[in-house]
Amino acid sequence: MTDSTAPTIVVSAGPDEAACCTADLITESMRENHAAVLGLATGGTPVGVYRQLVERCRSGKLDFSGVTTFNLDEYVGLGPEHSQSYRYFMQQQLFDHVNILASNTHVPDGRATDIESYVVEYERQIRQAGGIDLQLLGIGNNGHIAFNEPGSAIDSRTRMVALTENTIDANSRFFESADLVPRSAITMGIGTILESRRIVLMATGKAKAAVIKAAIEGPIDPVNPASLLQQHPQLTFVLDQAAASGLNV
Ligand code: F6R
């Protein structure tokens, strides 16, 4: 008997092929629905994906005019002009280069003053847009998805969270020093992410092999937040050979 909730696992040769494959899945979703609602991630992993999407849009193969996007997370305290804010990243990597309406792009506001009301409003906006059709995720070395660190509840919603030392250390590569990495962030919750109709988690490189193995083959356990995705009916992992190297397949 096949397990109807078993994720689809795509293993590509290297990071460029994985980016191309992930871009293909996003392209497919946008062609199925001109008004697709995409959930987007930042970090090193999706950079090649955005490059592909920009190229496809420039060559007329992809149209963002009806698309709406919601990003997973943002550092508390960083505004859109800060070069390490996720809003800045998204403008540089994707939004400034495709025909998306600025008003259709949503990245949590790191400068929100009333964060409690703000996060409720972010969730309302996702619902109002009709929910997320395809959510793109990366994975942290400790299994975090968005900024849902180990211990996050399966039904958690968009909220402010404290970052772990592990994540601060991993993300310090983008800042001049670890002291400059914000200590908290706004993140979609795991419950929020699980409501997406389709989830695509992309991971590349040997450093992600152990956490990918635990996410796919380990128990469903908040210790590895990515393992909480296992019950999602439309879950795809796009890996390169290095990230897939620990799997029993
Ligand atoms: C970013 C995000 C994070 C990253 C994760 C992996 O929006 O949600 O969970 O996906 O930290 O980051 P990279 O891709 O830099 O290894």
Boltz pocket constraint, residues with backbone or C-beta under 6 A from the ligand:
constraints:
  - pocket:
      binder: B
      contacts: [[A, 40], [A, 41], [A, 42], [A, 43], [A, 44], [A, 45], [A, 46], [A, 72], [A, 73], [A, 137], [A, 138], [A, 139], [A, 140], [A, 141], [A, 144], [A, 145], [A, 146], [A, 147]]
      max_distance: 6.0
